[in-house]
Every structure is written in structure tokens, then in C-alpha cells.
Amino acid sequence: MYVTTPRPRPAGKARAVAAALVLAAGSLTAVAAVSGPAVADAQVCEQFGSVSTPGGYIVQNNAWGTTAPQCVDQSGDGFTLSRADGSVPTNGAPKSYPSIYAGCHYTNCSPGTVLPKKASAIGSAPSRIAYRYTDGAVYDAAYDIWLDPEPKTDGVNRTEIMIWLNKVGPVQPIGSKTGSTTIAGQNWDVWKGSNGSNDVVSYVAPGALAGLDFDVKDFVNGAIAEGLATPEWYLTSVQAGFEPWENGAGLAVTDFSLSVG
């Protein structure tokens, strides 16, 4: 994902089929389920507006790269991008990062979070994410993990880990592809680079994944192995959402959870 300043943080026809996930030992099994749209608990249309969720997370609109109207509808521990007007060039930064997160993001900390926490003090951090995708948009579906040498609760962290579960259109991660690896039972292309404000390592799925059940610590260890962090650095937040370049209404996070052990 690209970083600009300010950055409190790179309309389609929605599919009617959502994916229910059954995951064990990091492997992914998708079971199709048909459901109607969720009823919103709250709607956020302010550029950097946010709302807390029943599970103690925060849903943020985070339209950091655009002034075009954008809204997210929070429902339970998830959200739907209900409005996503406009577009930006696909060879540059995305227009926003609507997302749900645990931890601290520009001084806005999720209720009761234990983050920031030193990576060496975290035994495991199981997390679950499920997405619903849409047609007629250019975007990536990204899970972000932020690391810094200090227990920062504001500003840009030193290293960003991005997990791209899906991408649609002519967009690519920051930097260049450096190889491939297997984490959480999945194969990933590895990209490394810098956006001028922080280092970025991206793990890109070779095909679209509807979701993932995994241990965040496995990806933190991957970044350490890539030389982009150390065990003494702090995990400050994890975030799951979308980076749209064109349109995006209908994209949704249907489930999100994190437990830091």
C-alpha cells in the first residue's frame, strides 16, 4: 500500500454468493453460501471517520487518497463499502483503504487492545478474515500488519506487511517480485520495496482467496526473515480491507477477528 500525508492510513454489481470458510491448520476450504446483504449497524461517510464494533475492533472509512464520496456500512465485526465514487490512475496509489482493524492507528486505538506489543512477547496471534468481492471495480483485498522499533500509536510505522488475498485489474504491490514462499498453508509471491515512508513486504496469492484463517506471527516471522524487522520490534496493528483504484461499492469484509496470545 502506498503512503501519503495525511494518511490515518495502496459502483460495481455485487455478487450474491458469499463464501463461508472452513479452515484448519492454515489450509483453505471454501463452502459457498447464499445470503442477503447485512443490515448496517452504522454508516461512516466522513473521509477519516470510524466506528467501533461489538467485538472491540474499529471500522474506518480512510479515504486518504481521494475527495470523492465514500461510505462504509459497519455490521457486526465487518463492513461493506457502500459508496466508492471516482477513480485514480492504476499506475499510482489507490484512492483509499476502507478497513477494520485491531490495535492503534494514528492514535485511534481499538477498545481494550493489548497492542502495541513486542513481537518476541507474542506466542501466537490467530486471526480470521473473510471477504466478499464485487464486479466492475479495480482493487486489491489486503490484510495489513504494521511493525515498528518503538511502541508507536501514531504516525507511519517502519515496516508494513501486506497480504493480498485478491487483486482485480492492472495493479501490483510496491517494489518488485523477489521470490515465493509458503505461509499458513498457502503459496505466495513475495514482493519487496519502499514507498518512501516505510518498507513494504507483500505476500500475493496467485489466485483469489475468499478468506484465510492463520497466525499473524507467521507473517511477522516472514518479515523478520526478509530482514525488515527484528523480534524486538512491536506489532502495532493489524488491518483488513480493500485498496480500490476504480469504483468498489459492494466490496465487504464479512468476518474479522484477532487474538494476541
N, C-alpha and C positions, 0 to 999 in steps of 0.2 A: 504494500500500500504506500502511496505517496504521502508526504507530509508537507503541509503548508502552514502559514501563520495567518489567522488563528486556526487552530485545529484542536477543539476539545476532543477531537480525534486528529490504493488506490483503494402510453399506457397499453401493458400487454394483456392478452386474453389468458386468464388464469386457467391452468389445468384443473379439472375436477377431481383428479385422483391424487391422494396424498399417500406417502409411504409410511407404513408402520414398521419399525425396526426391531428385529430380534438379533441381538449381538452377544457373542460370547467370546472371551479370550481374544478380543480385538478383532475378530472376524465379522464381516458384514453379511447379513441376510435380510433382504427386503421382502416384505409382505404387503401387497397392495391392499389399500382400504379406501373406501369411498366415504367422504364426509363433506358436509356443507361448511360454509365459512364460519369461523368463530365469531362470537359476539364480543365486541370490543369492551374492555373494562375502562379504557381511557384512550383518548386520541391526543397526539402531540404533533403540532404543526410549526412551533417555533423552531428557528434554524438550529439552535443548540439546546432545545428543550428536552426534558427527560422525565420519567416517572418510575417509581419503584414497583416491584412485582410482589405477589404473595410469597414467593419463595426467597425473597430477600435479594433479588437482583435489580438491575436498573436497565430500562429500555431507553435508548437515546435516539433522537432524530438525526443529529450530527450531519447536517447538510453543509459541510465545511467548504466544499468546492463549488457551490452554486448559490445563486439567489432566487432560482426558480422555485415555485411552491413544492413542498414535500411534506408528507404526513405519515406517521406510523400509528397504527392501532394496536395498543398493548392488550393482550388477552392472556391471563394466567402468566406463566413463565415463558412467554413468547410474544411475537408481534407479527403484524402484516404491514408491508409497505403499501399503504392505501392510495397514496398520491406521489408521483415521481415525475414531474413535468420536466421537459427540456432534455438537452444532451450536450456533451462536451466531446472534443476530439478523442478518438480512441488511441491515439499515439501519445497521449499525455495522462495526467492524473484523472481519477474518477471524480464524479461530482459530489459524492457523499459516502458515508459509512453508517447507515442505519443499523443498529445492533443492540444486543443485550449483553450485559457484562457483570462480572463479579470482580471486586477489588476497587482500586482507585483510579479515576480518570479525570485529570485536570481538577483536582481537589474534591471531586464529586465521588464519594466512596459509597459502595453498596452497603445497606444496613447490616451491621454485625459481622462484616468481613474480617478475616484474620490476615488479609493481605495489606501491605507488602509483607512477605516472609522470605527469609533466606532459603535458597534452593536446597542447600545442604541440610536444612532442618525439616524438609518436606519428604516424608517417606513415600507418599503417593498422592495423586490428585486426580481421582477418577472424574471424568466428565462425559456428558452425553449431549449430542446435538442432532436435531432433525430439521430438515429443510423442506419447503415446498417451492417449486420453481414455476416459472411463467414463460409464455411465448412473447415474441415481439420486443425483446429487450437485449441489451448488451451489458454483461455484468460478470463478476465473479462472486462465488459464495465462499467467504473466508472466515476462518476461526483464527483470531489473533492472540498471541501470547507475548507479553511485554516483560522485559528483563532490564535491570539497571544495577550498577555497582552500589547504589545508595537506595534506601527505602523511600523512594520518591512517591509522592501522592499528587504531584502536579507536573506539568510540562512534558516534554518528549523524553522517553526512555532511550537508553543506549542501543538496545537490540530488540528487534521485532521479529517474531516467528510467525509466519503466515502459513496456514493450512488451507489450500484451495481444494474444496471438495467438488467444485464445478466451475466451469467458465464457458461463456457463450459469446461468440464474436471474436474479432481480431485484437484481443488484449492479451498481455503477458505480464508475468511478475517483473519486479525490478531486477536489474542486473542481467546475468546470463546463466544458462544451464551449466552446472558443473558436474553432474552425475546423477545417480539414482540410488535409492535406499529402500529398505522395508522397515516400517514402524507401525505398530498397532495392527499387525497382520495385513497391512496394505502396502502396495508398491507406490512409490512417489518419485517424481522427477525433482531434483534439488536445484534451486536457483539461488544465487548469492549476489548481493550488490549493496549499494548505498543510495539513499535518496537525498543525500546532502545534510540530513539532520540525524539520521541513525542508520545503523547496519540492518540489513534485512536478509533473512534466510527463508525461502518459501518452499513448501512441500506441496507439489501439484499432483493431484490424482490424474492418471491417464484417461479416465472416463468419469462421468458424473456419478457421484455418490449421494444418495438421499440422506445420509446421516452417518454418524460414527459414534461408537462407544469406546473410550480409550482412556489412557492415563496421560495427563498433561506432562508429567515428569519425563515420560519417554521422549517427547519432543524437546523438552528443556535439555535433556542429556544429549540429544542430537545436536543442538546449537552449541553446547559445550565442546562436543567432538569436532565441530566445524571451526572452533577457535573464536566463537563470537560471544562467549560468556564463560564464567567460572562457577564452581559450586557455591562460592561465597557471594554471588550476585543475588539480587532479590527478584522474586516473582511479584510484580505489582498489580497485574490484572490479566484476566482472560476475557475475550470478547468474541461474539459470534454474530455475523450479519452478512451484509452484501455491499459490494462496491459497484454501483451502476454507472455506466457511461451514457447509456441511452434508455430512457423510459424506466421501467422496473416495477410499476404498480402490479401488485399481486404476489410478489416475492414474499416469503414468510419463513420465520423460524417458528416451528410448531412445538418444539421442546428444547429445553436447555437446563443443564444442571452442572454443578461443580461441588466437589467435596475435597477439602485440603486436609490431608492427614499428617 
